[in-house]
Amino acid sequence: MNTKLIPPVVALLASAIACIVSIVQHVPFGTFTIRLVVSALLFLTIGTIIKMVLDWALAPEAELPEDMEAESSDEAGETSDEAASAEDDSDE
């Protein structure tokens, strides 16, 4: 899944909402700017966290780190020690 655009889209939507609310409330320019910057940075961070979680949750099995692959083979009933001894026995 392409999650590359999630952080900027979340930040832009939140910033647009913050701008609309500030315009409706007729706030001064300084407050308007502070609200815009804070909302953009906050929601960019939130969007990045969402992207990282989605990338982690939707990662295909082939891209798992080596320690995760070892756990997967342990769950399948074959430990790394058994695999190593089976390889040693087949060499003889």
C-alpha positions in Angstrom: 0.0 0.0 0.0 1.3 3.4 -0.9 1.3 5.4 2.4 3.7 8.1 1.3 1.0 10.8 1.0 -0.7 10.2 4.3 1.3 12.7 6.4 1.0 15.7 4.1 -2.7 15.0 3.4 -3.5 14.8 7.1 -1.5 18.0 7.8 -3.2 19.9 4.9 -6.7 18.9 6.0 -6.1 19.9 9.6 -4.5 23.2 8.5 -7.4 24.0 6.3 -9.8 23.3 9.1 -7.7 25.5 11.4 -7.7 28.3 8.8 -11.5 28.1 8.4 -12.1 28.2 12.1 -9.7 31.2 12.5 -11.4 33.1 9.7 -14.9 32.4 11.1 -13.7 33.6 14.6 -12.1 36.8 13.1 -8.9 36.2 15.0 -5.9 38.6 14.7 -3.2 37.7 12.1 -0.6 36.7 14.8 -3.0 34.2 16.4 -4.0 33.0 12.9 -0.4 32.3 12.0 0.4 30.5 15.3 -2.7 28.3 15.0 -1.7 27.4 11.4 1.9 26.5 12.2 1.0 24.6 15.3 -1.7 22.6 13.6 0.5 21.9 10.6 3.4 20.6 12.7 1.1 18.6 15.1 -0.8 16.9 12.4 2.2 16.2 10.3 3.7 14.4 13.2 0.4 12.5 13.8 0.3 11.6 10.0 3.8 10.3 10.1 3.0 8.1 13.1 -0.1 6.8 11.3 2.1 6.1 8.2 4.6 4.2 10.3 2.0 2.1 11.9 0.3 1.2 8.6 3.7 0.4 7.0 4.5 -1.9 9.9 1.1 -3.6 10.0 0.8 -4.1 6.2 4.4 -5.1 5.6 4.6 -8.3 3.5 6.2 -11.3 5.1 9.3 -11.0 2.8 10.2 -7.6 4.3 10.2 -8.7 7.9 13.5 -8.3 9.8 15.6 -11.5 10.3 14.7 -11.8 14.0 11.0 -11.8 13.0 11.7 -14.6 10.4 13.4 -16.7 13.1 10.3 -16.4 15.3 8.1 -17.4 12.4 10.1 -20.5 11.8 10.0 -21.3 15.5 6.2 -21.2 15.4 6.2 -23.5 12.4 7.8 -26.2 14.7 11.4 -26.1 13.5 13.9 -24.3 15.7 17.2 -23.0 14.4 19.1 -25.6 16.4 17.1 -28.4 14.8 17.7 -26.9 11.4 21.4 -26.7 12.0 21.6 -30.3 13.2 19.6 -31.5 10.2 22.0 -29.7 7.9 25.0 -31.3 9.7 23.5 -34.8 9.4 22.8 -34.3 5.7 26.5 -33.3 5.0 27.8 -36.7 6.3 
